[in-house]
Amino acid sequence: MMDVAWLSDPAAWLGLLTLVVLEVVLGIDNLIFVAILADKLPAEQRDRARLTGLSLALVMRLGLLASVSWLVTLTTPLFTVLGQSFAGRDLIMLGGGVFLLFKGTSELHERLEGEFEVQHNGQKAYAAFAVVVAQILVLDAVFSIDSVITAIGMSDHLAVMMVAVVIAMILMMAASRPLTAFVNAHPTVVMLCLGFLLMIGFSLVADGFGFHIPKGYLYAAIGFSVLIEAFNQIAQNNRIRYLNRTQSLRERTASTVLSLMGSKLKSTAGGIEPPEQEAFAANEKAMIRSVLTLAERPIRAICTPRNEIQRLDLAQPIAQQHQALRDSRHSRLVVIRDGAIDEPLGVVARKDLLGPLLDGQLPDIEAALRQPLVLPESVPVLKALESFRQHAAELAFVVDEFGNLVGIVTLKDLMEAIAGEFPDEYEQHERPALVINEDGSFDVEGGLELVTLMQHVDLGNVEDSDFHSVAGLLMDRLKRVPCKGDSVEIGDWRLTVTVQNGNRTERVLIVAKI
């Protein structure tokens, strides 16, 4: 019958509490390895593998405690090699240490080489359940010997030892699932745990050869590393929390997608430093960036401004109207009366006037008028694209809050906002909106969108809701209409106005600061 006299002994209870704490501490390294091994199984088998392995470890430890007399023989030298005697415990420590070093090194190699998720026929290849449980049992045997010997040295009551082992194992089973989830959700923690296993394996090998390393040294090193990693996790969480406050979900999603597209372009004094390897071609990256910004770019950023609109004034003589139709390079013209560009009558398609002209008649321009969509200047490009689709429109007037015409936007403008410029035949001979010079500088149009420029030049966070072009950026920094020769410095770059036509900034030179 088991001795129960210890139940009334306060010293026994204190020893039980101390022993539970020690058993849990000694079991943490075992638990970490179980968490890493269980991740090699399908999700539905991981809990069963953890509980099976830890339950067998409990049975093994209770069995070892029940055979205390046999455990004593493990410390008796069995043979001597080169003056070094080896007992059964030494051989178990050596075997367990070598196994830990081998598994820790192989796991570390797989993760460093990116091979820890081997794919087979498009599916993740998992380890066999029996193989994982067998590996857990091997480690259980090693750690159980250490744990049981510690228990024997801490208490004289077999019942106290068994109760402590049972309580510690129950606590480990309860902690195994959240610990596994945390370890596998944080790759840096997994690498840290593998480092712990290598250190523990080395200490077991040293112990097997008779060089005992005090546990305090190991746990002090582990504790310090865990503290540093805890600070790292706190810093990372705080950074994510800060980004959540300063960036919308769409912006964070876009940043994540763009980070997956390859290394970020770096602006240097010599121009653009390309990343070592890109997952996407340059044109693909430009298109993806454009698509991801459609929801925040207002339509006024891509529309043709009112001063560039080709118009047809019904108050002019017929000869001048015909001359305007003949000289126009566009298929549609905005129709006005008496120069009132803020109150356009509509648009007219040149093809609708061709029939009467071929018949020798004067076309009725007012009868051929069409009423386009009318969109506010603040509507995002994405919503404008949806409006075009719903109304089968090809052109829209863009107006400000007072109803004044700001510009016009066409389907071609919307497509260029996604895929880049589609120059017409007459535009092929004009200077491109962005030219990269041989010295690494950039010659750009004043009307070039900042979202396009930022694909080549990192100016920092300069985009604002009140301006979206290079000229708008210069006006914002100068607080006036730029003049030829004006320069502003932004980040590592100097922007200089090279061509100014009245109030219109036509060309800007962007050079890296020396």
SEGUNU-869775 format. One line per 8 residues: for each residue x, y, z negated of C-alpha. Coordinates in Angstrom, 1 decimal, padded with zeros to 4 digits. Example, Ala and Ser with C-alpha at 12.3 -4.5 7.8 and 13.67 -1.06 7.14 Angstrom:
# SEGUNU-869775
012.3:-004.5:-007.8  013.7:-001.1:-007.1
***
This chain:
# SEGUNU-869775
000.0:000.0:000.0  001.3:003.5:000.9  002.5:005.6:-002.0  000.1:008.6:-002.6  001.8:010.0:-005.7  003.4:012.7:-003.5  -000.1:014.3:-003.2  000.3:015.8:-006.6
003.9:016.9:-006.1  004.2:020.6:-005.1  007.7:019.9:-003.9  006.4:017.3:-001.5  003.9:019.7:-000.1  006.6:022.3:000.4  008.7:019.7:002.1  005.8:018.7:004.3
005.3:022.4:005.4  009.0:022.8:006.1  009.2:019.5:007.9  006.2:020.4:010.1  007.9:023.7:011.1  011.1:021.9:011.9  009.4:019.2:013.9  007.6:021.8:016.0
010.8:023.8:016.6  012.6:020.6:017.5  009.8:019.6:019.8  009.7:022.9:021.8  012.5:021.8:024.1  010.7:018.5:024.7  007.5:020.4:025.4  009.2:022.7:027.9
010.5:019.8:029.9  007.0:018.1:029.8  005.5:021.4:031.2  008.0:021.5:034.1  007.5:017.8:034.9  003.7:018.0:034.8  003.7:020.7:037.4  004.9:018.1:040.0
001.5:016.3:039.7  -001.8:017.4:041.2  -003.8:019.8:039.1  -006.3:017.2:038.0  -003.6:014.9:036.6  -001.5:017.3:034.7  -003.5:017.4:031.5  -003.6:013.6:031.4
000.1:013.3:032.0  000.9:015.8:029.2  -001.4:014.1:026.7  -000.3:010.6:027.7  003.4:011.5:027.4  003.0:013.3:024.0  000.7:010.5:022.7  003.3:007.9:023.5
005.9:010.1:021.9  003.8:010.2:018.7  003.5:006.4:018.7  007.3:006.1:019.3  008.1:008.4:016.4  005.7:006.7:014.0  007.2:003.4:015.0  010.7:004.6:014.4
009.7:006.0:011.0  008.2:002.7:010.1  011.5:001.0:010.9  013.7:003.2:008.8  016.1:000.4:008.0  016.7:-000.1:011.7  017.4:003.6:012.2  020.1:003.4:009.6
021.9:000.9:011.7  022.0:003.4:014.6  024.6:005.4:012.7  026.9:002.3:012.3  029.8:002.3:014.8  029.5:-000.4:017.4  032.8:000.0:019.3  035.8:002.4:019.6
037.2:003.9:022.8  040.5:005.8:022.7  040.1:006.4:019.0  036.5:007.6:019.3  033.9:005.4:017.7  030.4:005.1:019.2  027.2:004.2:017.3  023.8:003.4:018.7
022.6:007.0:018.1  025.7:008.3:019.9  024.9:006.2:023.0  021.3:007.4:022.9  022.4:011.0:022.7  024.9:010.5:025.5  022.3:008.9:027.8  019.7:011.5:027.0
022.2:014.4:027.5  023.4:013.1:030.8  019.7:012.6:031.9  018.9:016.2:030.8  021.9:017.6:032.7  021.0:015.6:035.8  017.3:016.5:035.8  017.9:020.2:034.8
020.5:020.6:037.6  018.3:018.9:040.2  015.3:021.0:039.2  017.4:024.2:039.3  018.8:023.3:042.7  015.3:022.6:044.1  014.0:026.0:043.0  017.1:027.9:044.1
016.9:026.3:047.5  013.1:026.7:047.7  012.5:023.0:047.9  010.3:022.5:044.8  007.1:022.5:046.9  007.9:020.0:049.6  005.3:019.9:052.3  004.2:016.7:054.0
001.7:017.0:057.0  000.7:020.5:055.9  000.0:019.4:052.3  002.0:019.7:049.2  003.8:016.4:048.3  003.2:015.5:044.6  005.1:013.1:042.5  003.6:009.8:041.4
001.8:009.8:038.0  003.8:006.8:036.7  007.1:008.3:037.7  006.4:011.6:035.8  005.2:009.8:032.7  008.3:007.5:032.8  010.5:010.6:032.9  008.6:012.1:030.0
009.0:008.9:028.0  012.8:008.8:028.5  013.0:012.4:027.1  010.6:011.4:024.3  012.9:008.6:023.3  015.9:011.0:023.1  014.1:013.8:021.2  012.3:011.3:019.0
015.6:009.9:017.6  016.7:013.4:016.8  013.3:014.4:015.3  013.0:011.2:013.1  016.5:011.5:011.8  015.8:015.1:010.8  012.6:013.9:009.0  014.5:011.3:007.1
017.0:013.8:006.0  014.3:016.3:004.8  012.1:014.0:002.7  012.1:010.9:000.6  008.5:010.0:001.2  007.6:008.0:004.3  004.0:009.3:004.1  005.2:012.9:004.2
007.4:012.2:007.2  004.5:010.5:009.1  002.0:013.2:008.3  004.5:015.9:009.3  005.1:014.2:012.6  001.4:013.7:013.3  000.6:017.4:012.5  003.5:018.6:014.6
002.5:016.5:017.6  -001.1:017.7:017.4  000.1:021.3:017.4  002.3:020.5:020.4  -000.6:018.8:022.3  -002.8:021.9:021.6  000.0:024.2:022.8  001.0:022.1:025.8
-001.6:023.4:028.3  -001.3:027.1:027.7  002.5:026.8:027.5  002.5:024.9:030.8  000.2:027.5:032.4  002.5:030.3:031.2  005.7:028.7:032.3  004.5:027.8:035.7
002.9:031.2:036.3  006.3:033.0:035.6  009.1:031.8:037.9  011.8:033.6:035.8  010.6:031.7:032.7  010.9:028.4:034.5  014.5:029.3:035.4  015.2:030.3:031.8
013.7:027.0:030.5  015.9:025.0:032.9  018.9:026.8:031.5  017.8:025.8:028.0  017.5:022.2:029.1  021.1:022.3:030.5  022.3:023.8:027.3  020.5:021.2:025.2
021.8:018.4:027.5  025.3:019.6:027.0  024.9:019.7:023.3  023.6:016.1:023.3  026.6:014.9:025.3  028.9:016.7:022.9  027.0:015.2:019.9  027.4:011.7:021.5
031.2:012.2:021.6  031.2:013.3:017.9  031.4:017.1:018.5  028.4:018.3:016.5  027.1:021.7:017.6  025.0:023.3:014.8  021.3:023.6:015.9  021.3:027.2:014.6
023.7:028.2:017.3  021.5:026.7:020.0  018.3:028.2:018.6  019.9:031.6:018.1  020.9:031.6:021.8  017.5:030.4:022.9  015.7:032.9:020.6  017.8:035.8:022.0
017.1:034.8:025.6  013.4:034.4:024.9  013.4:037.9:023.3  015.1:039.4:026.4  012.6:037.6:028.7  009.7:038.8:026.5  010.9:042.4:027.1  011.2:041.7:030.8
007.6:040.4:030.9  006.3:043.4:028.9  008.1:045.8:031.3  006.7:044.0:034.3  003.1:044.0:032.9  003.4:047.7:032.0  004.6:048.4:035.5  001.6:046.6:037.0
-000.7:048.4:034.6  000.8:051.7:035.7  000.3:050.9:039.3  -003.3:049.9:038.6  -003.9:053.4:037.2  -002.1:055.3:040.0  -003.1:053.2:043.0  -006.4:051.9:044.3
-007.0:048.2:044.9  -006.8:048.8:048.6  -003.4:050.6:048.2  -002.0:047.8:046.1  -003.3:045.2:048.6  -001.7:047.1:051.5  001.6:047.4:049.6  001.5:043.7:048.9
000.9:042.8:052.6  003.5:045.3:053.8  006.1:043.7:051.3  005.3:040.3:052.9  006.2:041.8:056.3  009.9:041.9:055.6  012.4:044.1:053.9  011.5:047.8:053.7
013.3:050.0:056.2  016.0:052.1:054.6  016.8:055.6:055.8  020.5:056.4:055.9  022.6:059.2:057.1  023.3:057.3:060.3  019.6:056.7:060.9  017.7:053.5:060.1
019.4:050.5:058.5  017.5:047.4:059.6  016.9:044.6:057.2  018.8:041.4:057.6  015.8:039.4:058.6  012.3:040.4:059.6  009.2:038.3:059.5  007.5:040.5:062.1
008.6:042.3:065.2  008.7:046.1:065.1  005.5:046.5:067.2  003.7:044.0:065.0  004.7:045.8:061.8  003.7:049.2:063.2  000.2:047.8:064.2  -000.3:046.2:060.8
000.7:049.4:059.0  -001.7:051.3:061.1  -004.6:048.9:060.4  -004.0:049.0:056.7  -004.2:052.9:056.7  -007.4:053.2:058.7  -009.6:053.5:055.7  -007.7:056.5:054.3
-006.8:058.4:057.5  -009.4:061.1:058.3  -010.5:061.4:061.9  -009.2:064.9:062.1  -005.7:063.4:062.0  -006.1:061.7:065.3  -008.6:063.9:067.2  -007.6:066.3:070.1
-007.6:069.8:068.6  -010.1:072.3:070.0  -007.3:074.4:071.6  -006.4:071.5:073.8  -009.9:070.6:074.8  -010.6:071.0:078.6  -013.9:072.8:078.9  -016.4:073.8:081.5
-018.1:077.2:081.0  -021.5:077.5:082.6  -021.3:081.3:082.4  -018.4:081.3:084.9  -019.0:081.5:088.7  -019.6:078.3:090.6  -016.2:078.5:092.2  -014.4:078.6:088.9
-016.5:075.7:087.6  -015.6:073.6:090.7  -011.9:074.6:090.2  -012.1:073.4:086.5  -013.6:070.1:087.7  -010.9:069.7:090.3  -008.0:070.5:088.0  -009.1:068.4:085.0
-007.1:065.3:084.3  -009.9:063.8:082.2  -013.0:061.9:083.1  -015.2:064.0:080.8  -015.3:067.7:080.0  -016.8:069.6:077.2  -019.5:072.0:078.5  -019.9:075.4:076.8
-021.6:078.8:077.6  -020.0:082.2:077.3  -016.8:080.8:075.8  -018.7:079.6:072.6  -016.5:076.6:071.9  -017.9:076.3:068.4  -021.3:075.6:069.9  -020.7:073.1:072.7
-023.7:072.1:074.8  -022.4:068.6:075.3  -020.1:066.7:077.6  -020.3:065.9:081.3  -018.8:063.0:083.2  -017.1:064.0:086.4  -018.5:060.8:088.1  -022.1:062.0:087.4
-021.4:065.1:089.6  -019.8:063.2:092.4  -023.0:062.0:094.0  -024.6:065.4:094.6  -021.3:066.8:095.8  -020.9:064.0:098.4  -024.5:064.8:099.6  -023.5:068.4:100.1
-025.6:069.6:097.2  -024.7:071.7:094.1  -024.7:069.4:091.1  -027.0:070.3:088.1  -024.4:070.3:085.3  -027.0:071.0:082.6  -029.1:068.0:083.8  -026.1:065.8:083.7
-025.2:066.7:080.1  -024.7:064.0:077.5  -024.8:064.4:073.8  -021.9:062.7:072.1  -021.6:061.6:068.5  -021.0:064.3:065.9  -018.7:063.2:063.0  -017.5:065.2:060.0
-013.7:065.8:060.0  -013.3:063.9:056.7  -014.8:060.7:057.9  -012.1:057.9:057.8  -011.0:056.4:061.1  -012.4:053.0:060.1  -015.9:054.4:059.6  -015.6:056.3:062.8
-014.7:053.1:064.6  -017.8:051.5:063.2  -020.0:054.5:064.3  -018.6:054.2:067.9  -019.5:050.5:067.9  -023.0:051.0:066.6  -023.9:053.8:069.1  -021.9:052.4:072.1
-020.2:055.9:072.2  -017.1:056.8:074.1  -016.6:060.3:072.7  -017.5:062.3:069.5  -017.4:065.9:068.4  -015.5:066.4:065.1  -016.8:069.3:063.1  -015.9:070.9:059.8
-018.2:071.6:056.8  -019.6:074.7:058.5  -020.4:072.9:061.7  -017.6:074.5:063.7  -015.9:072.3:066.3  -012.5:071.0:065.1  -011.8:068.7:068.0  -012.9:065.7:069.9
-012.1:062.0:069.5  -012.4:059.2:072.1  -012.3:055.5:072.0  -008.7:055.7:073.3  -007.8:057.9:070.3  -009.2:055.2:068.0  -007.3:052.4:069.7  -004.1:054.5:069.6
-004.5:054.9:065.9  -004.2:051.1:065.6  -001.9:050.0:068.4  000.2:053.1:069.1  000.2:055.5:072.1  -001.3:054.5:075.5  000.2:057.3:077.7  -001.8:058.2:080.8
-000.2:058.5:084.2  000.2:062.3:083.8  001.7:061.8:080.3  004.4:059.4:081.5  006.5:062.4:082.5  006.0:064.3:079.3  008.4:064.1:076.3  007.4:061.3:073.9
005.9:062.3:070.6  009.0:060.7:068.8  012.5:060.5:070.2  015.4:058.8:068.4  018.6:060.6:069.4  022.0:058.9:069.7  023.2:060.5:066.5  020.4:059.0:064.5
018.3:062.2:064.3  014.6:062.4:065.4  013.0:064.8:067.8  009.3:064.7:067.1  006.1:066.6:068.0  004.7:068.9:065.4  001.4:067.1:065.7  002.9:063.7:065.1
001.1:061.9:062.3  003.1:061.4:059.1  001.9:057.8:058.9  003.7:057.2:062.2  006.8:059.1:061.2  007.1:057.3:057.9  007.6:054.0:059.8  011.0:055.5:060.8
011.9:058.1:058.2  011.4:057.7:054.4  010.3:061.2:053.2  008.9:059.9:050.0  005.3:060.5:048.9  004.5:063.6:051.0  001.1:062.7:052.5  -001.7:064.9:051.2
-005.4:065.1:051.8  -005.0:068.6:053.3  -002.5:067.7:056.0  -001.5:064.6:058.0  001.0:065.9:060.6  004.6:067.0:060.6  003.5:070.6:061.3  001.0:070.4:058.4
003.9:069.3:056.1  006.0:072.2:057.2  003.2:074.7:056.6  002.6:073.2:053.1  006.3:073.5:052.2  006.8:077.0:053.7  003.4:078.3:052.6  003.1:080.1:056.0
003.0:079.5:059.7  006.5:078.2:060.7  008.8:080.1:063.0  011.5:078.8:065.3  014.6:077.9:063.3  012.8:077.4:060.0  014.1:074.4:058.0  012.9:072.5:054.9
014.7:069.7:053.0  012.7:066.7:052.0  014.4:063.8:050.3  017.5:062.9:052.3  016.3:064.7:055.4  016.3:068.3:056.9  013.4:069.3:059.1  014.0:072.1:061.5
011.5:073.8:063.9  013.0:073.8:067.4  010.0:074.8:069.5  007.3:077.1:068.2  004.5:078.4:070.5  002.6:081.1:068.7  001.0:079.4:065.7  001.6:076.0:067.1
004.6:074.0:066.0  005.5:071.9:069.1  008.8:070.2:068.3  010.7:069.5:065.1  014.3:068.1:064.7  014.8:065.7:061.7  018.4:065.2:060.7  019.8:063.3:057.7
021.5:065.6:055.1  025.2:065.2:054.8
***
